[in-house]
Amino acid sequence: MKHGFLKIAAITPDLRVADCEYNSRQIIKYIKEADEKGVMLCAFPMLSITGATCGDLFLQKSLTDSAVKCLKNIIKETSDCNTVSVVGLPLAYNGSLYNCAAVFSKGKLFSIFPEKNSSGIFMSKQSPVNLNCFEEPYNHFYNANEIPVFICHEMPEFSFYVNVGNNIFQNNNKANIIVNISANNEIVGNTEYIDAAIKAKSADSICTYLYANAGCGESTTDFVFAGNSKIADNGKIVSELEKYSTGMVIYDCDLQKTETEHIRKEIQIHHESRKEYLFSINQTETNITTRISPSPFIPENDEEKQNRCAEISMIQAHGLAKRLKHTNCKSAVIGLSGGLDSTLALIVTVNAFKILGLDTSGITAVTMPCFGTTDRTYSNACELAKCYGAVLREINIKESVAKHFEDIGHDINNHDVTYENSQARERTQILMDIANQCGGMVIGTGDLSELALGWATYNGDHMSMYSVNADIPKTLVRHLVRFEAEKSESKLKSILMDILDTPVSPELLPPDENGTISQKTEDLVGPYELHDFFLYYILRYGFTPEKIYRMAVIAFKDLYDAHTILKWEKTFYRRFFTQQFKRSCMPDGPKVGSVSLSPRGDFKMPSDACADLWLNELE
């Protein structure tokens, strides 16, 4: 339960229609198995003690009495289990029959309540009553219009609402988990409908949706039930049971993440208008078994990844196209280094020119070799400009930078930060002046990861007139360039693939004796895949350093040891806080995702904020 992680399960048990004793044994078995696996909330299908297909047998007192007796036995036999369980049963009371859900844990029945919109022989309860068949204080029977939200005393974000029946879109009273115990029969197209409905509801309510459905143990007299219990989280199916099978699906939901989303999207919870039931459980450490993606910015499904890249490319291109049109600008200037970021910026600019119907000869690609430029990147930059029809200008800046060193009294053999930044600022000055010459706009190339780390020269590559990559993390830059490569003709594809294989470097220090890149960014500031992971969970959900560290250890277990992850997470926090002044005056650029560092609306932080609180937690 630490860090908001909670293990939940949807269960479709084997059952026999109208055999409450057999069904209760199956339910007890699964509750104990769930408890052993650390599951804190599990749900069974609607009417799971009797089976949902009993028909008019529900009118038999023997069946309803047996259901109540078996529920009591289930509660007793699982009294040593910490898991909160939701089980369905029929309940006869005062001349009416109700399709109910029972919620219990550790030998205590929390409440019983009916389906809100019942049909057939089942009634919807209109007023609360006490049940004589359950001794005090376990007689909470709620009316269908005041079904409670269950809230854990020890972990308030562990809140859930139970929906009995097949109405997936029923209101969830702003609980973080919706539990739907159901008995949907299988017909052609029904699975697709249910999947879409559950995904839509979990996205709309910003919650985890736990759907437990009746399975193939039900009667096939008129219908077939396929089970297919599943769990959705914020718009995605994250775990599901194979059709026509019995068993349990488990998911580690992150309720801190859900709470953060509620705050971010300003979802108001009107406590005075909802019933609440407070319960207690024993706090345990959640053993996280659900996969944590090491690349949160990138979809893992290939088709979704392709669609995401196409969508982002359009957002970037249309953003730049609007700015060019608004300023009546028909030319653009890009510093082309032969690296990933400037390559993506050129691709975006070419696409923007196509949108506006402009000839790409209006794009001036400037390569500015200096002390650290290698033949490989220089050659790729030149060939790339030619392939896209841009005008290539080469301006060697070695002499001008050397003269600048002489002017300020800097030893050219002293390869310190002055040595590096002087080159970056010289390049930016040239780009700005060329833009003035041709009435153009300097297109920024820096990405989101560099902004987060402050890995940019202030008033050097940090500055431009429109920054098309400002919202793109480095790990995503790679996929966008690869996306372009895969749909390009052979020569261009070959160049782009070589750029993808080139180590990330600002090339501000001389090459090694073999003429290859000696200054590799990730050797200095750490792997970008780690930094992008940290960045995503810091900005998207506001997670603590300890929680992010824990998640990173799981996500990167096959790539980095815990000590390495901790080392680079400390580096990230130190740089993130000290480099805010660069982000406070960053250029305009298009927002493409949920994580952005624009100081104009997405992330506002004082430049002199102290990082001690976060660094001390890591220590």
C-alpha positions in Angstrom: 0.0 0.0 0.0 3.0 2.3 0.3 3.3 5.0 -2.3 -0.4 4.5 -3.2 0.0 1.1 -4.9 -2.9 -1.3 -4.3 -3.3 -4.8 -5.7 -6.8 -5.5 -6.9 -8.4 -8.5 -8.6 -11.4 -9.4 -10.7 -12.5 -13.0 -10.3 -14.7 -15.3 -12.4 -15.0 -18.5 -10.4 -16.2 -22.0 -11.4 -19.8 -22.4 -10.2 -22.8 -24.6 -10.3 -26.2 -23.1 -10.9 -28.3 -23.1 -7.6 -25.5 -24.9 -5.7 -24.6 -22.3 -3.0 -22.4 -24.7 -1.0 -20.2 -25.5 -4.0 -20.1 -21.8 -5.1 -19.2 -20.6 -1.6 -16.3 -23.0 -1.5 -15.0 -21.6 -4.7 -15.4 -18.1 -3.5 -13.5 -18.9 -0.2 -10.7 -20.5 -2.2 -10.2 -17.5 -4.4 -10.4 -15.0 -1.5 -7.7 -16.9 0.3 -5.6 -17.1 -2.8 -6.0 -13.3 -3.4 -5.1 -12.6 0.2 -1.9 -14.6 -0.1 -1.0 -12.6 -3.2 -1.4 -9.3 -1.4 -4.7 -8.4 -3.1 -6.5 -5.7 -1.1 -9.8 -5.6 -3.0 -11.4 -8.4 -5.0 -14.7 -8.8 -6.7 -16.9 -11.7 -7.9 -19.7 -11.6 -10.5 -23.3 -10.7 -9.8 -25.3 -13.3 -7.9 -22.1 -15.3 -7.6 -23.2 -17.3 -4.6 -26.2 -18.8 -6.4 -25.4 -18.2 -10.1 -27.1 -15.5 -12.1 -29.2 -17.8 -14.3 -31.4 -19.4 -11.6 -34.6 -17.9 -13.1 -37.7 -18.4 -11.0 -35.7 -20.5 -8.6 -34.8 -17.2 -7.0 -38.4 -17.3 -5.7 -37.6 -20.4 -3.7 -37.0 -19.6 0.0 -34.6 -22.6 0.2 -32.3 -20.9 -2.3 -32.3 -17.4 -0.8 -31.9 -18.9 2.7 -29.0 -21.0 1.5 -27.4 -17.9 -0.1 -27.5 -15.9 3.2 -26.2 -18.9 5.1 -23.3 -19.3 2.7 -22.5 -15.6 2.8 -22.2 -15.9 6.6 -19.9 -18.9 6.2 -17.7 -17.1 3.5 -17.3 -14.2 5.9 -16.4 -16.5 8.8 -14.0 -18.7 6.8 -12.1 -15.7 5.4 -12.0 -13.8 8.7 -8.2 -14.0 8.7 -8.0 -12.4 5.3 -7.1 -8.8 5.0 -8.7 -8.6 1.5 -11.9 -6.6 1.1 -14.3 -8.8 -0.9 -17.4 -8.0 -3.0 -19.8 -10.9 -3.5 -23.2 -11.0 -5.2 -26.3 -12.8 -3.8 -30.1 -12.7 -3.9 -31.8 -11.4 -0.8 -35.4 -11.8 0.1 -36.9 -9.3 2.6 -40.4 -8.2 3.6 -42.0 -9.7 0.5 -39.5 -8.5 -2.0 -36.4 -9.9 -3.7 -33.2 -8.0 -4.2 -30.1 -8.5 -6.4 -27.5 -7.5 -3.9 -23.8 -6.9 -3.3 -22.2 -7.8 0.0 -18.9 -6.1 1.0 -16.8 -7.6 3.8 -13.3 -8.1 5.2 -11.6 -9.7 8.2 -14.8 -11.4 9.4 -16.9 -8.2 9.3 -19.7 -7.4 6.9 -19.5 -3.8 5.9 -22.8 -3.5 4.1 -25.3 -5.0 1.7 -27.1 -3.0 -1.0 -29.3 -3.8 -4.0 -29.0 -3.2 -7.7 -30.1 0.3 -8.5 -32.1 -0.4 -11.6 -33.4 -4.0 -11.2 -35.6 -5.8 -13.6 -37.7 -9.0 -13.7 -38.3 -10.6 -10.3 -35.8 -8.3 -8.5 -36.9 -5.1 -6.9 -35.0 -1.8 -6.5 -34.9 -0.8 -2.8 -36.5 2.5 -2.0 -35.7 2.9 1.7 -33.1 1.5 4.0 -34.0 -1.3 6.4 -32.3 -3.4 9.1 -31.9 -7.1 8.2 -32.9 -9.5 10.9 -30.9 -12.2 9.3 -27.6 -10.3 10.3 -26.8 -9.5 13.8 -25.8 -6.0 14.9 -23.7 -4.1 14.0 -23.6 -5.8 10.6 -27.0 -4.6 9.4 -26.1 -1.8 7.0 -28.6 -2.2 4.1 -28.5 0.8 1.9 -31.2 2.0 -0.4 -30.4 1.9 -4.1 -30.1 5.7 -4.3 -27.5 6.0 -1.4 -25.1 3.3 -2.2 -22.0 4.3 -0.2 -18.4 5.1 -1.2 -16.1 2.8 0.9 -13.1 4.7 2.2 -10.1 3.1 3.9 -9.1 4.8 7.2 -5.4 4.0 6.8 -5.2 4.9 3.1 -7.9 7.4 2.2 -7.1 7.2 -1.5 -8.3 3.6 -1.3 -11.9 4.5 -2.0 -14.3 2.4 -4.1 -17.9 2.3 -5.2 -19.8 -0.8 -6.1 -22.2 -1.0 -9.1 -24.4 -4.1 -9.1 -25.6 -5.1 -12.6 -25.0 -4.4 -16.2 -25.2 -0.6 -16.2 -21.6 0.3 -16.8 -22.2 4.0 -17.0 -23.7 4.4 -13.6 -22.3 7.3 -11.5 -19.3 6.4 -9.3 -19.7 9.2 -6.7 -16.1 10.2 -7.3 -14.5 7.0 -5.9 -11.0 6.1 -7.2 -12.1 2.5 -8.0 -15.4 1.4 -9.5 -16.3 -2.2 -8.8 -18.9 -3.6 -11.2 -20.2 -7.0 -10.4 -22.1 -8.1 -13.5 -23.6 -10.9 -15.5 -23.4 -9.9 -19.2 -24.1 -12.7 -21.6 -22.0 -13.2 -24.7 -23.3 -12.2 -28.1 -21.5 -11.0 -31.2 -19.9 -7.6 -30.7 -20.7 -7.5 -27.0 -17.1 -7.8 -25.9 -16.1 -4.8 -28.0 -19.0 -2.8 -26.6 -18.1 -3.6 -23.0 -14.5 -2.8 -23.6 -15.3 0.5 -25.1 -17.8 1.4 -22.3 -15.4 0.4 -19.5 -12.5 2.3 -21.1 -14.8 5.4 -21.5 -16.1 5.2 -18.0 -12.6 4.8 -16.4 -11.3 7.7 -18.5 -14.3 9.9 -17.8 -14.3 9.2 -14.0 -10.4 9.1 -13.9 -10.5 5.9 -12.0 -9.7 2.2 -12.0 -12.6 0.0 -13.2 -12.9 -3.5 -11.8 -15.3 -5.6 -13.8 -16.2 -9.1 -12.6 -18.4 -10.9 -15.0 -20.4 -14.2 -14.9 -18.6 -17.1 -16.7 -19.2 -20.4 -18.4 -20.4 -22.1 -15.2 -23.8 -20.4 -15.8 -26.7 -22.1 -17.5 -26.6 -22.2 -21.3 -30.4 -22.7 -21.6 -30.8 -19.4 -23.4 -27.5 -17.6 -23.1 -23.8 -18.2 -23.0 -21.6 -16.4 -20.5 -17.9 -15.9 -21.3 -16.6 -14.4 -18.1 -13.8 -12.2 -19.6 -13.5 -10.3 -16.3 -11.1 -7.3 -16.7 -9.6 -4.2 -15.2 -9.3 -0.8 -16.9 -7.3 2.1 -15.7 -7.9 5.7 -16.9 -9.1 4.7 -20.3 -7.1 1.5 -21.0 -7.7 -2.2 -20.4 -4.7 -3.2 -18.3 -5.6 -6.8 -17.4 -8.3 -9.3 -18.4 -9.2 -12.9 -18.1 -9.3 -15.0 -21.3 -12.8 -15.6 -22.6 -14.6 -18.9 -21.5 -12.2 -19.4 -18.7 -12.3 -19.2 -14.9 -9.7 -17.5 -12.7 -8.4 -14.2 -11.4 -6.8 -11.2 -13.0 -4.7 -8.9 -10.8 -3.5 -5.4 -11.3 -1.4 -3.0 -9.2 -3.3 0.3 -9.4 -1.6 3.5 -8.4 -4.2 5.5 -6.4 -1.8 8.4 -5.8 -1.7 8.9 -9.6 -5.5 8.9 -9.7 -5.7 11.4 -6.8 -3.3 13.7 -8.6 -5.4 13.5 -11.8 -8.5 14.5 -9.8 -6.6 17.5 -8.4 -5.1 18.4 -11.8 -8.5 18.3 -13.6 -10.3 19.9 -10.6 -12.8 17.2 -10.1 -14.9 18.3 -7.1 -16.1 15.7 -4.6 -19.2 16.9 -2.8 -19.0 14.9 0.4 -22.3 16.2 1.7 -24.2 14.5 -1.1 -22.7 11.1 -0.9 -22.8 8.3 1.7 -19.5 7.1 3.1 -18.5 4.0 4.9 -15.1 4.0 6.6 -13.3 0.7 7.0 -9.9 -0.4 8.3 -7.4 -2.9 6.9 -3.9 -4.0 7.9 -1.3 -2.0 5.9 1.1 -4.2 3.9 3.8 -3.6 1.4 2.5 -4.1 -2.1 4.6 -6.5 -4.1 4.3 -4.8 -7.5 3.9 -7.4 -10.3 2.3 -5.2 -12.9 4.7 -4.1 -15.6 6.0 -0.5 -15.3 7.0 0.8 -18.7 10.6 2.2 -18.8 9.4 4.6 -21.5 6.3 6.3 -20.3 6.2 8.9 -23.1 6.1 6.2 -25.7 3.2 3.7 -26.4 4.3 0.1 -26.3 1.8 -1.0 -29.0 3.4 -0.5 -32.4 0.3 0.7 -34.1 -0.4 3.1 -31.3 3.2 4.3 -31.4 2.9 5.0 -35.2 -0.3 6.9 -34.7 1.2 8.9 -31.8 4.2 9.9 -33.9 2.0 10.9 -36.8 -0.2 13.0 -34.5 2.8 14.7 -32.8 4.4 15.5 -36.2 1.2 17.2 -37.3 0.9 19.3 -34.1 4.5 20.4 -34.4 4.2 21.3 -38.1 0.9 23.1 -37.7 2.2 25.1 -34.8 5.1 26.3 -36.8 3.0 26.9 -39.9 0.6 29.1 -37.8 3.6 31.2 -36.5 5.1 31.6 -39.9 1.8 32.6 -41.4 1.0 35.0 -38.5 4.4 36.8 -38.9 4.1 36.7 -42.7 7.4 34.9 -42.7 8.3 32.8 -45.7 11.8 31.6 -44.7 13.3 29.7 -41.8 16.8 29.3 -40.5 18.1 26.1 -38.7 21.4 25.3 -37.2 21.9 21.8 -38.6 24.4 19.7 -36.6 23.8 16.2 -37.9 22.3 15.3 -34.5 18.9 14.1 -33.6 17.3 17.3 -32.4 18.2 19.5 -35.3 17.2 16.7 -37.7 13.7 16.6 -36.1 13.5 20.4 -36.3 14.3 20.3 -40.0 11.7 17.6 -40.6 9.1 19.7 -38.8 10.0 22.8 -40.7 9.8 21.0 -44.0 6.3 19.7 -43.1 5.2 23.2 -42.1 6.4 24.6 -45.4 4.4 21.9 -47.2 1.3 22.9 -45.2 1.7 26.5 -46.3 2.6 25.6 -49.9 6.0 27.1 -49.6 9.1 25.9 -51.4 11.6 24.3 -49.1 14.4 26.4 -50.7 13.1 29.0 -48.2 14.7 26.9 -45.5 18.3 27.9 -44.8 20.2 25.0 -43.1 23.4 26.3 -41.5 26.2 24.0 -40.6 28.9 25.6 -38.4 31.8 23.3 -37.9 34.2 24.1 -35.0 36.6 22.3 -32.7 34.4 19.3 -31.9 32.7 18.7 -35.2 33.3 15.2 -36.6 33.2 14.1 -40.2 30.3 11.9 -39.6 27.9 14.6 -38.2 29.2 17.2 -40.7 28.5 14.8 -43.7 25.1 13.9 -42.4 24.1 17.5 -41.9 25.1 18.4 -45.5 23.4 15.4 -47.1 20.2 15.9 -45.0 19.8 19.5 -46.2 20.2 18.4 -49.8 17.6 15.6 -49.5 15.0 18.0 -48.1 15.7 20.7 -50.7 16.9 23.3 -48.1 19.6 25.8 -48.9 22.8 24.7 -47.2 25.2 27.3 -45.8 28.5 26.3 -44.3 30.2 28.8 -41.9 33.3 27.6 -40.1 33.5 29.3 -36.8 36.9 28.2 -35.6 38.6 31.5 -36.4 35.9 33.7 -35.0 35.7 31.7 -31.7 39.5 31.7 -31.5 39.5 35.5 -31.9 36.8 35.7 -29.3 39.0 33.8 -26.9 41.8 36.2 -27.6 39.5 39.2 -27.0 38.4 37.9 -23.6 41.8 36.5 -22.6 40.8 32.8 -22.6 43.4 30.1 -23.2 42.2 28.0 -26.2 43.7 24.9 -24.5 41.5 25.3 -21.5 38.5 23.2 -22.4 36.2 24.5 -19.7 32.6 25.8 -19.8 33.8 29.1 -21.4 35.4 27.1 -24.2 32.1 25.2 -24.8 29.6 28.0 -24.4 31.5 30.4 -26.5 31.0 28.1 -29.5 27.2 27.7 -28.8 26.7 31.5 -28.5 28.7 32.2 -31.6 26.4 29.8 -33.5 23.3 31.4 -32.2 24.5 34.8 -33.1 25.2 33.7 -36.7 21.7 32.1 -37.0 20.0 35.2 -35.7 22.0 37.4 -38.1 21.3 35.2 -41.1 17.6 35.3 -40.1 17.7 39.1 -40.3 19.4 38.9 -43.7 16.7 36.7 -45.2 13.7 37.9 -43.2 13.5 34.5 -41.7 12.8 32.9 -38.3 15.3 30.9 -36.3 13.8 27.5 -35.5 14.9 26.1 -32.1 16.1 22.6 -31.9 16.4 21.9 -28.1 14.1 19.2 -26.6 12.2 18.8 -23.4 14.8 16.6 -21.7 17.5 19.2 -22.3 15.2 21.8 -20.8 14.6 19.7 -17.8 18.3 19.2 -17.2 19.3 22.7 -18.3 21.6 21.1 -20.8 21.7 24.1 -23.0 23.8 27.2 -23.2 22.0 30.3 -21.8 21.4 32.7 -24.7 23.1 30.1 -27.0 21.2 27.1 -28.3 18.7 27.9 -25.5 17.3 30.7 -27.6 15.4 30.8 -30.8 12.3 32.5 -32.4 10.1 29.4 -32.2 11.1 26.1 -30.5 9.4 23.2 -32.2 10.9 20.5 -30.0 10.4 22.1 -26.7 7.7 19.6 -25.7 9.4 16.5 -27.1 11.5 14.3 -24.6 14.7 12.9 -26.0 13.4 9.3 -26.0 10.5 10.4 -28.1 12.7 12.4 -30.5 14.3 9.1 -31.5 11.0 7.6 -32.4 9.8 10.6 -34.4 13.0 10.6 -36.5 12.7 6.8 -36.9 9.0 7.3 -37.9 10.2 9.7 -40.6 13.0 7.3 -41.7 10.7 4.4 -42.2 8.5 6.3 -44.7 11.4 7.9 -46.6 13.2 6.9 -49.8 16.4 4.8 -49.4 19.0 7.6 -49.5 17.2 9.8 -47.0 16.4 6.7 -44.8 20.0 5.7 -44.8 21.1 9.2 -43.5 18.4 9.3 -40.9 19.2 5.8 -39.6 22.9 6.8 -39.3 21.9 9.9 -37.3 19.9 7.7 -35.0 23.0 5.6 -34.4 25.2 8.6 -33.7 25.9 9.2 -29.9 24.1 12.2 -28.5 26.7 15.0 -28.2 26.9 18.8 -28.3 30.3 18.3 -30.1 31.9 21.2 -28.2 35.1 19.3 -27.3 37.7 18.1 -29.8 37.2 14.5 -31.3 39.4 11.7 -30.0 42.5 10.4 -31.9 40.3 8.4 -34.2 38.2 11.4 -35.2 35.1 10.2 -33.4 32.9 12.0 -30.8 34.7 12.3 -27.5 32.0 14.3 -25.6 29.0 12.0 -25.0 26.1 13.7 -23.3 24.8 10.6 -21.5 28.2 10.0 -20.0 28.1 13.4 -18.4 24.5 13.9 -17.3 23.2 10.3 -17.4 21.0 8.2 -19.6 18.1 10.1 -21.2 15.8 7.1 -20.8 16.2 7.4 -17.0 15.8 11.2 -17.0 12.7 11.0 -19.1 11.2 8.5 -16.7 12.0 10.8 -13.8 10.6 13.8 -15.6 7.3 12.1 -16.5 6.4 11.0 -13.0 7.6 14.3 -11.4 5.6 16.5 -13.6 2.6 14.3 -14.6 1.8 13.0 -11.1 4.0 14.8 -8.6 5.3 11.6 -7.2 7.9 11.7 -4.4 11.6 10.9 -5.2 11.4 7.7 -3.2 8.4 6.4 -5.1 9.9 7.3 -8.5 13.1 5.6 -7.4 11.1 2.5 -6.4 9.3 2.4 -9.8 12.5 3.0 -11.8 14.2 0.1 -10.1 11.4 -2.1 -11.2 11.1 -0.6 -14.7 14.8 -0.7 -15.5 15.8 -3.9 -13.5 17.4 -5.5 -16.6 19.3 -2.3 -17.6 20.6 -0.5 -14.5 21.3 -1.4 -10.9 19.7 0.4 -8.0 22.9 2.4 -7.2 23.1 3.8 -10.8 19.4 4.8 -10.8 19.8 6.6 -7.5 22.9 8.4 -8.7 21.2 9.8 -11.8 18.0 10.6 -10.0 20.0 12.8 -7.7 21.6 14.5 -10.7 18.2 15.1 -12.2 16.8 16.8 -9.1 19.9 19.0 -8.7 19.9 20.1 -12.3 16.1 20.4 -12.5 16.0 22.9 -9.7 19.2 24.9 -10.5 18.4 25.4 -14.2 14.8 26.8 -13.9 16.1 30.3 -14.9 16.7 29.0 -18.4 13.1 27.7 -18.6 11.7 31.0 -17.2 12.6 32.8 -20.5 12.3 29.9 -23.0 10.9 30.7 -26.5 7.4 29.9 -27.6 6.7 26.3 -28.9 3.8 24.0 -29.4 2.5 21.8 -26.6 2.1 18.2 -27.7 1.5 16.1 -24.6 0.5 16.2 -20.9 4.1 17.0 -19.7 5.4 20.4 -20.6 7.8 22.9 -19.0 6.5 26.1 -20.6 6.5 28.8 -17.9 3.5 30.4 -19.5 0.9 27.9 -18.4 2.2 24.4 -17.7 5.0 24.6 -15.1 5.6 27.7 -13.0 8.5 27.5 -10.5 10.7 30.2 -9.0 14.2 30.1 -10.3 15.6 30.1 -6.8 13.5 27.2 -5.4 15.5 25.0 -3.1 15.9 21.3 -3.9 16.9 20.1 -0.4 13.6 18.6 0.5 13.7 16.2 -2.5 17.4 15.5 -2.3 17.2 14.8 1.4 14.5 12.2 0.7 16.8 10.5 -1.8 19.7 10.5 0.7 
